[in-house]
């Protein structure tokens, strides 16, 4: 069955259920079912590869024993089992003592999950469709999940729920490529959403794995935090299918809820790559977790203060998506930008055009690359152009990774040497930026400036054109009258 047919058939079944209200609930329902199916397929693998492996789930709660049989539980019996037995048991795994890491993963996924379906007959039909058409122990079906994942994100966009945790794949890939993570480095996304940055980092690092201990190092080096249940569930599922079997470092939490002073040297990491939610406000009191100079309720600003604090002092690196408002904003933003230039090397800002995050926002965004390696001497700016013929991006014409080839060829390798000024690239000294009160909204000096001229001049030109048009019309009328007279 094709991907679209599979998703559509499941959605059509769920549409009939009176308990599922809207796309977000349908997606959440689909994701927890897929997660349990994946976990069961993983357990079959672990039983063969891990000596003495014991499931953290009692036998009756394993997918193989309650869901796999197409003629198994259905109707009221199935709904009663899911609501009153399965979910309470899985939720307890998040906090129960003595639970294995695999059990903790299941518990963290289900602690805020819900079964929205009310019809056990329809739920059985959904389960049978998933069971019949997807086997995550097959490499081909594992790749299928990447397509399912993208389809779920597209559906979330349609539902208006993706703005806080969706980043176009081309952007995540480019940012990870430029950070160029190395095996053994610790990597954090403090607002990981559905795990896009982390899965890109995992795929990048897989190329460096040579031994089983390397694989263990990879699993230990990847960490993320997401406060909302649905994207966290998607992140866990996505990361498991990218080779991190037990993603215990992907926490369901709010990174900002911990006082900044409580993050010590052991919490610092080598690399941070993230798209913190922008345009939103944190709940009352969260700002009190930060020193007074950073106190604001604007989420992106608090995340920037945290990111700067969490980078290792001996060369920690970050790549962060931020809106235009951060570049020219004042107040706490000015404080952050001054420290960014004085205590970090803010070496590159890639300015993206509007529409990259289409269709849910038209806000122009920027990719900030900085590192904890001395103060900033100069900031390079690179203005990413639209492809030829484009006036904006859209869902049918998204930004592609190939478009970043221009930036990659200009970048100058890890040392960033030999960068040159081009029609897209220019640099501004830190001193000049400080003189602008740390306004980083620096425009491309190579753009051809359009001189719209004064209104009086334009009006005089318009009136002259009108006179010329009237004279031409009069000449044409005279010629036509002369022709008519000759014929008469």
N, C-alpha and C positions, 0 to 999 in steps of 0.2 A: 504494500500500500504506500502511495506517495505521502510526503509530509503533509501537504495541504489537505489531502483526503483524510489522513489520520486525524489531524487537528479538527477539521470541519466535522467529522463524524462524531468526535467526542463533544464538541461544542453543541451540536444538534441534539445530542442526548441531554446535555445539561440544561439546554433551553426549556426542556419540558418539565424540569423540576422546579416546583414553586418556592423552594428554599434558597435557590441561587439567584441573587439579585445583582445583575450587572457584570461587566467584563472582569473587573478586579476580583470578584468572588469566584467566578469561573476559573480564572487563572490560578488563584490560590488553591482551589480544589484540585486542579490538574497537577499542580506542582507537588503537593504532599503525596499524592498517589504515585507520581513518577519517582519521587525520592524513595519511597518504601520499596518500589520495584527495583530500583538501582541498588539499594542497600542489600536486598535479598540476593541479587546477582553477585554483588561483591562478597557476601558471606559464603556463597558457594565456592568462590575463588579462594577465599581465606582458609576454608576448611581443607583445601588441597595444598596450600602453600605455607600456612602457619601451623607448625606442630602444636597439637593440643588446643587449637582455637576453640573457644566456647562462646556461643552467641549471648549477648547481653539480654536478648529477648526470650521470654518463656516460649516454648514451642508453639503454643496456640496463637501467638501474636506475630509469628513470622509470616511474611507474605506467602511463602510456599504452602503454608498450612491453612490459611483462611481465604486467600484470594485466587490462588493459581487454578483451582478446579472450577471450570466454567459452569459446572452443575452444582457448585457449592452453595453456601449461605446466600440468601436473597431476601427481598421484602423486609418485613418488620424485624425479622431475626437478624439480618445484616446491619440494619440501622442501629438496633439496640446494642449489638456487639461493638460497632465502631464508636458510638457515642459514650457508652457506659463501661466498656471494658478496654478497648484498644487505646483510645486517646488518653484516658486517665493514667494508664500504665506507662505510655510513652512519655507523657509530660513529667512524671515522677523521676525519670532517668536523669533529668537535668540537675537535680539536687540530691539524689540518693547517694548515701555513702557506699564506697566500695565498688562503684560502677566502673567498668572498663572504659578506655578512651572511646571505643566504638559506641558504647552506650551513651556516653556524654554527648557525642555528636548527634545521635537520634534525639536525645532529650532537648538539646538546644534548638533543634529544628521545630520540635512540636510544642515547646512551652507556650507559644502564643498562636498555635495553629488551630483551625476550626474545621469541622465537617459541616458544610453548608447544605448538603443535599438531604432531602427529607424522604425521598422515595428509595427504598432499598432495591427495588426492581431496576430503577434507572442507574443506581450506583453500581449494581452488578453488571449492567451493560457497559458502563464506562470501564470498569476493571477488566472485563473480558476483552474489550477492544485494545487496551494497553498490553495485556498479557499475550494476546494473539499476534500482535504486530511489532513488538519491540523486545529485543533480547540484548541487554547491555553487556553481555559477555562476548558478543560478536563485535569485532572492531568496526564493522560497517555501521552497526546500530549505535555504537558510541559516537561515531561521527554524525549520525543522524541527530543526536541530541543537540549538537551545536546549531543545527538548523531549527530544531524545536525551540531552543533557547532564543534565537533571533526572532522567531515568529512570536514567541511570548512577549518579548520586548516591544515588538511592533504593535501587538494587541494592547499592551500596557500604554503605549503612546496614544493609541486611539481612545483608550479609556481615560486619558488625561492624568495618568498616575506615574508616568515615567520620568518626569522632569527632574526629580530629586536624585535619581540614581542611574540615569542613562547617559553614557558617553559614547559617541560614534566609534565604532571599532577602528576606523582609520586613525583617529586621534589617540586612542589607547596604545595602538601598535607603534605609532611614531614616537610617543613619549618614552615608552619602554626601550625602543631601539636606541634612542639618543642617550638614555641613562646607561645602557649596556651593562645590565647587572651581571655579576660574576658569582660563581658557585661559592658559597660560604658567606656572602654578604647577606645581612638581614634586610628584609624588604617589608614595608608597611604601607597599607592603605587605610587610614583612620576613618574613612567614610566610604567603605568599599562597595556599597550598593549590591549589584548582582555579581560582582567579582570580575569585571572585565579587565581591569588593570592587572590583577593578580594572575589571571589565567594567561595573559600575554607574557607576564614575567616567567611563569612556569614553563611555557613553551620555549621561551628564549633560553632558559637555563637547562632544559632537557638536552640540548645539544652539547653540553659540557659534562654530562653524566657518563662515567665509565665503569663504576662499581656500585654494589649495593649500598655501601656506606655513603657514596655520593647522593644516592636517592634519599637516604635518611637525612642528610644535611639539607637537601632541597626542601623536604617537608618541614623541617625545623625552622627554616629561614623565612618562610612565607607567613605573614600574619595580616589580619584585617579585622575591622570592627564595623558593624552595621546595626543601627538601632531599630529599624522597622522589620517586622516579621517576614513579610513576603519577599523583599529583596534578599534578606539574610538566608531564607530557605533556598532561593535560587542560587545564591553564591555558594552555599554548601554543596548543592547538587552539581553545579557547574565545575567546581574545583575538584570534586571527587572524580568526575569523568575526565579530568585533565591529569590524573595520575597521583593526586594527593589523597590516598585512601582514607585517612583519618584526619580531617581538617580541624583539629581541636584548637588551632590558633586563629580560627575565624569566629570571633565572638559576637554574640547578640547583645549589644550594649550601646550606650551613648558615650563616645570617647570624651566628650566635653563635660560629662558629669563628674569627673574626677578632678580634684583641685590640681592646678598646674604644678604647684610646689611638691606634690606627691610623686611626680614623675622624676625619678633619679637617673643616675648614670646607667643602671642596668636596663632602663627602658629605652635608651637611645638606640637608634638604628642607623644602618649605613645608607639606605635609600628610602625615600618616601615618594610615591607617585599616586596622585589622587585628583579627584574633581569634587571638592567640598560643595555641599549645597549652597547655592547663592540666591539672594533675593528673599531668603526666609529669616524668621526671627526665632530665637530659642525661647524656651519657657522661662518664666520669672525665676530668678535666683541662679541660673546657670552662670551668668556673668560674674557672680561672686566667687567662682572657682579660679578667677584670674586676677592678677595684680591690677590695681586701679587704672594704670596707664592703658590697659587693654580692654577695660570693661565696656562692653556694648552687648546688645542682644542680637546683632547681626551675625548669623551663623558663619559665613565665609571668613569674617575677620577673626573670630575666635579660633577657627581652624588654622588660620595662618600663624597666629601666635603659638598654637600648639605645635605645628609642624616645625617652626623655627626652633622651638625648645627641644624637640625630640631628635634632631639631627646630631649625629656624633660630631664631636669637636675636631676630629682629625680627618676632615674630608668628607663628611656626610653630604649626600646630594639629594636634591628634590626636583620634581617636575610637577607643577600644579596648574590646573585650569582655573582662571579667574575672569570675571566679567570686566568690561571697560570701566565700570564704576569704581573698581578698586584702584585703577591706575590714576584717576584724577580726583578721587575722593579725599576728604580731609578728616580732621579729628583723629580717631583711633587709626584710621588708614594711614595718615601721615606719620604717626608714630611707628607703625609697622614698616613702612617704606624707608624711613630714616634708618632704622635698625637693620633692615635688609641690605642697605648700601654700606653701612658702617661696619657691620659684623659678619656679613656674608659676601660672597662674590656672585652678584646677580648678573650673570654673563650674557644671558640671551632671553629675549621676549619675542615669541612668534605671535604676530597679530593675525587672528583669523577673521574672515569677513562674516557678515551677518548671514544667518540661515544655516550655519553648521549644525545647530541643534534643532533645526526645523523638524516637525511642525509645531512643537509645543512652546518654543520661545524664539524670538528674533533677536535677542540680545547678542551683541558682538562679544566674543570671548578672546582670551589670550592665554598662551602657554608660557609660564614663567619657569626658567631653569636657573637654579642657584645652588651654591655649595658652601659648606663651612670651611673655607680655606683663605681666610684673610678678607680684607675689605674690597669693595668694588672700585675698580679704576675707570671702567667704561662699560656701558651696556650696549650690546648689539641688538638691533631690532630687525625683524624680518617680516615683511608684509606678505601674507599668503594670498596670491591672486586667484580669482575665479578661473576655471578652465575657459578656453575660448568659446564664445557663444553663450556663456552662462550669465545671468543677471542675479541669480541667487541659487542656493541649494534647496532641494525638496526631498520628500520621501522617495520619489521616483528618480531623482538625480542627486544622490548623496555624495558627500566628500569621500574620495577613495584614497587608499594608502599610496597609490602610484603618484598622486599629486604632490606628495612630500618628497619625491626624488630631488626636486629643486633645492629644498632645504638641506637634504642629506649630502648632496654633492658640494654645497657651500659650507657645511658645518666645520670641516677641517679636522675630522677625526677626534679622538679623545682629548687631545691637547688643544684643539680648536685653533690651530695655527693656520696661517695663510688665508684667513678670511679677508674678503674684499668687498668694498662698497659696490653695489649693483643697483639696478633700478628698483629692486625689492629690498635691499639690505642697506642699513646705515648704522652708525654708532653715535652715542652721545656720552660725554664724559660724566662721571659721577658728580664732579664739581658743578657742571651746568645743571644737572638734575636737582642738586641741592639748592641752587639759585632759583629754581622754579618751584620752591617749597615742596620738593619731592613729588612733583606731578610727573608721572611716567607716561602720560598720554601724548607721546611724541609722534608727530605726523611724519609721513614719508616726505623728505625734502626733494625727492626726485620726481614726484608727481607733477604733471603738467597742470599748472594753475589756470583755471578758467577765469578770465576777466569778464565779469558780467557788466561792467561799466555803470556809470551813474544813470538813474532813471530819466533825467532830463535829456541826456545824450541819446538814450534808447528811444524816447518819445519823438525827438526831432528826426531820428532816422526812420521811424515808423511813418511819420507824416510825409516824409520825402518819398517813401515807397508808395504810399497811398496816392500821392500826386502823380507819380510815374504810371501807376496802374490806371488811374482815371484818364490820363493822356493817351495811353495805349488803347483803352476802350473807345475813346472818342475817335482816334485814327481808324480803328476797325469799323466803327459805325459809318464814318465818312466813306470808306472804301466800299462797304456794302450798298450804301445808298447810290453811289456812283454806278455800280454794276447794275442795279435795278433800273436806273434811269436809261441806261444804254439798251436794255432789253425792251423797254417800253417804247 
